[in-house]
Amino acid sequence: MDNEHGLSPEELAMLTPAERAGLEADDGDIGDEDIGGADEGQPEDKAKAKPEPEADPEAEPKKEPAKEPAKGKIAGEDKEPGHEATPDKAKAAPPEVPLFKSDVPKDISDRLKALDAKEDALVDRFEDGDLTTREYNAELRKVNKERSTLEWQVHKAELSEESTQSQREQAWYNTANGFLEQHPEIAANETRYASFDAVLRKVTSEVIANGGWPGQAEIEKAYQQWAADLGIKAEPAPNPAPAPKNPAPKQPDIPPSLAKVPAAGLEQTDDGKYAALDRLSESDPLAYEEEIAKMNEAEFEAYANSR
């Protein structure tokens, strides 16, 4: 031992500053309870009481770094139940969202009636001489402004409903056309096509009657019924033939009909003031929404009346 405490320099270096100060102050007189029950005059026991290396003060204040998620883990897997990432749901079709937000007050009818009553009261006060012409006109402008705001909200709600219906119809046509391409046996002849159309109309009418809107599920259901009734097996969609170097114009199997051509595909010949805006509603709904938002109330009312 190299000093009066019986500890080597290396062992002293491993003690905390508080322990070294205690050894110097007490000069070996530390009680049994302070050194874990060691007897005085036994440096070997004091040496055994030295702290473990991990108790080094330089390591104690360090905080454990935040644990990073393992590579390859899907974000959200370590969250509480109900908040896990759901890849399957992420691939699902997005919900139908109206192009225009319509916030029509539920009590709009009562509010419009109240404005009518307020206007009548203004007329009575003006005729009784309680209001000057200037005061009457100022109050009347307030009433008309509030009424115009409410009427604008009603028009906007009607436009929102129309745009939502257009979205539904376009989605239906896209789904139906895609299904027909995958099942060429449906259009193999006019009889098959007409019979499938009859079954499909029956299935979809039930959904619409219950306040829903048909989609892929209803087409699949109608197809199963139609195929079972006629004993038809699904035929795989034909593989497209390789395109020739100089392809000739494709001749349609069935004469085209304007009834089956989407409105956006027709040649537009309408030169009306809002014809371009109507075409924009089908070709680019977002741009159409921006153009509508730029209109003032008078312009929008004129546009709504033209439709």
N, C-alpha and C positions, 0 to 999 in steps of 0.2 A: 504494500500500500504506500502511496506516495505522499499522503497528507494526513492531518489529524482526524479526518473524517473516515479514513480507511477506503477511499475511492480513488481510482486511477483518474488521470486527466481525461481519458476517453469516456469514462463513466460519468464524470462531472459534466462533460459536454452534452451528455444525453439528458441531463436533468433540466427541468423548466427553471426559469429565473426565480420563480417563487420558492421552489424547493432548494435552490442553492442559497437564497437569502435566509431561509429557515435554518439551514445547516450552520451558516456563519453566525447567526444571532444566538441560537441555542447552544452552540459549541458542544454538541453531543448530548444535550440534556432533554431531548424530545421525549415525551411520555410514550408509554406503550400504545395509547389510543391514537397518537398522531402518526405512528409509523406502522400501523397494522398489527400491533401486538409484539413487536421485536423488543428484546431486552437491551438495556443500556450496556455499552462496552462491547457489543458484538457487531463489529463492522461488517461481518459476512451477511448478517441479517439485514443491515442497512443497505447493503449493496443489492440484496434481493428485492428491496422495496423500490428500486428505480423504475420509472415508468417505461412502458413499452414504446418502441420506436414510433408507432403510429400516433402517440400522444404528443409528438413534436408540435410546438405552438405554430410553426410555420405551415403545418398542414391542417391545423384545426380550423382556422377561419375560412378556409376555402369551401365554397358551396359547390354542391354537385351540379354539374351542368344539366340543363334541361334535356330530357331524353328525346331524341329524334326518332321519327317513325322509321321502321326498317324499309329498305329499298324494295320496291315491287309491291308494297302494300297499297291497297286502294284507300284513298283519303276518306276518312269518316268511319273506318272499321272499328276504331277504338272509342267511338262515341257511345253514349248511353243508348239503350234500346229505344227505338222510335226515331233515331236520328242517323241510322246507318246509311251509308251510300248504297243506292239501289241501281246498279247498272241496267237491269231489265226495265225498270220504270223510265230510266233516262232515254231509252230507245223508243218509248211509246210515242204515239202521235201527240203533238201539242194540243191542248184544249182549244176549242173554238173561241176566239177573242173578237168582239165587235171592233170594226175599224174606228167607230166614233163612240166616245163615252157620253152617255146621256144620263144626266142627273136631274130627272124631273121630280120635283117635290110631290110627295104622296097627296098632299092637300092642295094641289094646284087648282082644282076646280073651286074649292072654297076661297082661295086667295083671289082668283079672278072675279068671283062674285063680290068679294069685299071691295075690290077696286072699283067695280061698277057702282056699288053703293056709295063709295067715297066720292066718286065723280058726281053723282046725283046730289050729294050733300053740298059739294062746292057750288053747284049751280044754284041751289036754294039760298045759300049764304050770299052769293053774288047778287041774286035778284032782290034779296032783302036789304041790300046795302051794307052788309057786314064786311064785304071784301071789295077792294078797289079792283079795277080791271087788271092792273099790274099784279096784284096779289093773287087774283084768280088765275091768271095765266101761269104764274110761277108754280102754284100748287097743281094745276092741271098738267104741267110738263112733268112733274114728279110722278103723278099717277100714270101718265102715258109711258114714261120710261120704265117703270116697274112692270107694267102690263106687257110692253114690248120684250122685256127680258124673259118673262115667263113664256110668252108665245114662241120666242126663239128656242127655248129649251124643249118645247113640244115638237117643233120642227126638227130639231137635232135628234130627238128620240126616234122620230119617224124615219129619218135618214139612216140612223143606226140600225133600225130593224130591216130596212131595205138592203143595206150592205151586208148584214149578217145572212139574210136569205140568199143573196147572190153568192156568198161564200159557200153556203151549204149546197146550192145547186151545182156550182162548178166542181166542188169536191165529189158530188155524186156522179156527175158525168165522167170525171177522170177515173173513179173507181170502177164504174160499170164498163167503160171502154177497155180498161186494163183487164178486167175479168173475161170479157169476150175474146180478147187476144189470147188468153191462156186456155180458153175452151172453144176451139174452132168448131166442135160438134154442135154447138148451139145454133150457129148461123149456117149450118150445112145446107139447109133449104128453108123455104119460107114457112113451111108448116112447123118445123122445130122452133124457128125464131118466134113465131106468133104464139105458140103454146108456152114457151118459156116466159115471154112478156106477160101473158095472162097470169101465170103463177106468181111472177115477181110483183105484179100490181096488187095481187091479193095479200101477199106477205107485207109489203110496204104500207098498204092502207091501214093495216092493223096497228102498225107502229105509229103512224101519223095520227090516227084517231086517239091514241093514248098520250099525245103531246110530245112524242119523240121525233127523231129524224133518222131515216134509214141509212145504212152504210154497208160495209163489207159483210158483216154478220148476216144481214137480211138477204144479200145476194147469194151467199153460201147456202142459207136455209132454203131459198127458192130453188136453187140448183139441185140440192139433194132431193127435194120433193119431185121436181120435174124429171130428173134422171131415173128415179125409182118408178114413177108412173109409166114412163115410156121404155124402161129397161135399157137405158143407154149407159154405156161405160165411158168414162172420161178419156178423151184422146189427147195425147201430148201435143203441145203447140209445135207446129212445124218449124224446123230449123231454117232460117233464112238462107237462100242460095247465095253463093258468092257473087258480088257485084261485078258485072262485065266492065271491060275498059271503057266502052261507050254505052252506058245503060240507056235503054229505050224507055220512054215514058210508060209508067205502070198503068195498066188498064184496070179500072175497078171491077170487081166481080159483080157488084150490084150497082145499078145506076144511082148516082148520088142524089140525095134529097136535102133540100134546104132545112127540112124539119130536124135533121140530125146533125146539122153543122152548127157548132157553137157560134154565138153572136160575134165573138171576137174574130172569127175567121171569115166573116162576110166582108165584102168590099163596102166600105162606108161611102155613101153618096149624099148623106144628109149635110147640108151646109148651114144648118141652124146655128144660132149663137152659141148654144151649149153642146153642140154635137161632139166637139173635140173632148169636152169635159166628160161626157157620157162614155166615150170610148176609153178615156183614161181610167175610168172606174173599173173597167174589166182588165185592161192591159197592165196597169200599175196602180193598185189600190192605195199604196202609201203616198204616191205623188198626188193621187186624187184627193186624199184626205188633206194634204197640205194646201191644195188649191181651194178646197171648201173652207178651211180655217181662215184663209185670207179674205173671204167675203165678209162684207158688212151685212147687217140684218136685211137691208133693202135688196141687196144683190142676191142673198140666199133665198129670200121670199120669191123673187122673180124667177130664180132657177127652179125652186120647188114647184112653182105654178106651171112651169113649162114642161114638166115631166108627165 
